[in-house]
Amino acid sequence: MLTLVLTALLCLATESAFAQDLNFGYTPAPGPKENPALLVTPTRTVTAMYVSIEVGGKTLEFNKKNLPAGQQVRFEWPRDASVTHADAFIRATFSDGNVTETNVPIDYQFKGQLSVDLSRASADLEAKTVTVMASAVVDEAEIVAYGAHKAELDRRVVAINAGPGSIAVPFVGNPAEVVLLDVTLKSGNAWSGFTYSPWFLNIPHDDVLFTSDSAAIAPAEEYKLESTLVELRDVLDKYGAIVPVKLYIAGCTDTVGDAAHNKDLSYRRAQSIAGWLRAKGYQEPIFYYGFGESLLAAQTGDGVDNPLNRRALYMVGANPPPPGSGVPGASWKPL
């Protein structure tokens, strides 16, 4: 069952964008003496970064090494008023050996000025709006909704008439089917855009039964994870071409025993499931966290042995489970 929730954001944006490992940004309207540029900020330590930018019929290549988390790197190209589009490819190798590859299309202009700040973006699921900060009055927004297999579900131009400051952009399309919203904001002859993914999916599964106080997966329980692999491959087939599919595994326990011990136990069980899936060939990003007895399926008192609470949640989305997903915010650990 597809569940719409608020994501932390996003895939691409003309002002800035956020991924799990890299933040991207650029100036949509460079100043009179400013060269167009792509800005990349890793959220984790990068040992090597390769950037290729195709612009004006030329390809520019850049290589950077040993970039600490949070350090912004600027990749710029010569200013040419007749060229207002570039395509960037980024490959980053992190200190843990993981590699991220991303394509970023960049559209900009040398007249007018409109930028979008996504750092405080939020979504109202009941009102079906996403709120961002705009640098100028926004007249209207063109919104395209995409679904599974990148099928276009809806396309509309809606009046905004708000800004500068906070503006609310409505969702379009059926929320149960929308995977990605591509938004272009217009202000006079200036424009700026971003993409937003409200997509989030809980993977149905049979819970692995662990031996008391153990994180080992018994051979007799592996058939349940085999079924989960089938579900995950189906998800990749439907959504992998439009958003980065990331798997989040949340471990939970009942209330028997010490709370601190249960938290550690649930953490190790989530890690065990993640490791099993990786060993069986699942290559997409996996993150895990242990919630212990803080995320009960059945509310009980302390010391209650309830099998409903000895469970794990399998969730996929473009971003970590956000507020509204039923899972508290957590420092998810990558496998």
Number of C-alpha atoms within 10 A of each C-alpha: 9 14 14 20 22 23 24 23 26 25 25 23 28 27 24 24 23 21 19 19 16 20 19 21 22 23 24 28 24 18 14 9 7 14 15 26 21 22 17 22 20 23 19 17 19 25 16 16 21 15 20 17 24 16 18 13 7 9 12 13 13 12 12 13 13 13 21 16 15 14 14 15 15 13 19 16 15 12 16 12 9 9 15 17 14 21 14 19 15 17 16 25 18 22 15 12 10 12 14 15 13 15 15 18 14 23 19 21 21 19 15 14 20 25 22 26 19 20 13 11 19 16 23 15 15 6 10 15 16 19 17 20 18 22 15 19 19 23 16 19 23 16 24 21 26 22 22 20 14 17 12 15 18 15 16 14 14 15 14 18 13 15 17 15 15 18 19 19 21 19 24 20 20 12 18 14 17 26 28 26 26 19 23 18 25 20 21 13 10 19 25 25 22 23 19 26 25 26 26 27 19 16 17 13 15 14 16 19 18 15 10 7 12 12 18 13 17 11 7 9 14 15 12 14 19 14 13 18 18 10 14 20 12 12 16 19 11 14 20 18 12 19 20 20 22 19 25 25 23 27 30 29 30 28 22 15 15 12 18 10 14 23 20 17 22 28 23 19 29 25 24 17 23 23 14 15 17 16 10 11 9 15 9 13 18 21 20 27 24 27 24 26 26 17 19 18 16 11 15 14 10 13 12 13 15 16 13 14 22 21 24 22 17 22 22 24 22 28 25 25 24 17 14 14 18 10 15 12 11 14 10 16 14 15 13
